[in-house]
Amino acid sequence: AFAGDADPRLLGELLGMLSGGAATKEVLPRIDHEATAHPERESVQLLAGVLHHYRGHFETSAGYLEHAAGLLSSQPRVAMYQAMNHFRLGNQDRAEALSRQVALTDASDPDLFVHRAAIWVRNDPQAAQADLERYLALTGRQRDSHADRQGRVREVLAQVARCVGGSDAKDCI
């Protein structure tokens, strides 16, 4: 990635290795340095943006991810993380606009649907319900699915479904 390699498999592997725990804290200064020194390297911008997102640095993350926009066609998570950053920062309109892009880029990535559901649940509970169902359908076929996350999604889906079935779904949410 530091050399400018933007292969989706490489970036996916790197994000998987770096996004959890102590590894993030250890490598973040180096990635920040590389991202600042080489703003043209979209792969490094993506890594920096995602790692800052996981640390709760949503504004910093959004800045890096703006420089990774060229990767959107091969890395739909660029828009997903941008959407979630804006959602966390209270920019609902921007989050919803970006979440529309996410759905158009990769219909096979279950995380795209669960995050989009989080953004849409208050304004469009029916769409959120459909996205949560899609997440469960996609993860139910994967060997590496996390049962605990599926359980949490099922709980949220049941709550949303009760609200959608009521007289005022938006008020219920």
C-alpha positions, 0 to 999 in steps of 0.5 A, a space after each residue: 500500500 505504501 508503494 501505491 498498490 491499490 489491489 482490492 485483495 491486498 487492501 482488504 487483507 491489510 484492513 483486516 489485519 490492522 483494524 483491531 486492537 493494538 495493531 492500530 495504535 502501533 501502526 497509525 503514526 506510520 500510516 499518518 506519516 505516509 498518508 500526509 507525505 503521499 496524498 496521491 496514494 489512495 490506498 494509504 489514504 484508505 488505510 488511514 481513513 479506516 483506522 481513524 474511523 475505528 479509533 473514533 476520529 471521524 473528522 480525521 477519517 473523513 478527510 483521509 477518505 476524501 483522498 481515496 475517492 478514486 478507489 470507490 469502484 473497487 473499494 465500496 467501503 470507502 463510501 461506507 466509512 464516509 457515510 458512517 463518519 458523517 452519520 457519527 458527526 450528525 450530518 444525516 443528509 450527507 450520510 444518507 447520500 453516501 449510503 445510496 452510493 454504497 448500495 450501488 457499488 457492491 451488493 455482496 458485502 454484508 457490512 454495507 447493508 448493516 451500516 446503511 441500515 444504521 443510517 436509514 433506520 430513523 428516516 426509513 425504517 422499512 428500508 433499514 429492515 430490508 437491509 438488516 434482512 439482506 445482511 442476515 441472508 448474506 452472512 448466513 451463507 458465510 463460514 466466517 460470519 460472527 454469530 454474536 454479530 448476527 445475534 445482535 442484528 437479529 435483535 435489532 431487526 426484531 425491534 425494527 420489525 415491531 416498529 414497522 408493523 405499528 402505527 407510527 414506525 418513525 416515532 417507535 424507532 
